[in-house]
């Protein structure tokens, strides 16, 4: 997702900048607002977002990886997180998520512009 982070379009843009990755709390807040998540859905989504966030941070800190290698490693994690979060959504929320994922959403993925801050 992420939420999901988490679309191939966002993944294929230019690199990661460490200061650009939103916290899990910020990601969950954005998804809750966009999708009207219930407290139960939030509780089920939070560990998925935490796992994706932690993995992404490790990738960002690994200076031995090229931009392409980072993207190749994060893509499957994003797809998996998207799948897990979709499993707790109702049909209306899934449709909203589809719409949301087609546009830029730095509040979930951070800036993938490659510009260090």
NORKA-V680065 format. One record per pair of residues at least 4 apart in sequence whose ideal C-beta (glycine too) atoms are under 6 Angstrom apart, sorted by sequence separation. I is the first residue (numbers start at 1). J is the second residue. If there is no record, write none. Layout:
{{I & J} {I & J}}
This chain:
{{1 & 5} {2 & 6} {22 & 26} {31 & 35} {37 & 41} {41 & 45} {45 & 49} {49 & 53} {65 & 69} {74 & 78} {89 & 93} {106 & 110} {1 & 6} {22 & 27} {32 & 37} {37 & 42} {65 & 70} {89 & 94} {106 & 111} {86 & 94} {32 & 42} {59 & 70} {59 & 73} {59 & 74} {28 & 46} {56 & 74} {28 & 49} {27 & 49} {55 & 77} {24 & 49} {52 & 77} {24 & 50} {3 & 31} {24 & 53} {52 & 81} {48 & 81} {48 & 84} {48 & 85} {45 & 85} {18 & 60} {16 & 60} {44 & 88} {41 & 88} {15 & 67} {16 & 70} {35 & 93} {11 & 71} {35 & 96} {11 & 75} {34 & 100} {6 & 78} {5 & 78} {6 & 81} {5 & 81} {6 & 82} {4 & 81} {30 & 107} {3 & 81} {4 & 82} {30 & 108} {2 & 81} {1 & 81} {1 & 82} {4 & 85} {27 & 108} {3 & 85} {1 & 85} {22 & 107} {22 & 110} {21 & 110} {20 & 110} {20 & 111} {7 & 101} {17 & 115} {19 & 117} {10 & 109} {13 & 112} {14 & 113} {15 & 114} {17 & 116} {14 & 114} {17 & 117} {5 & 108} {5 & 109} {3 & 108} {2 & 108}}
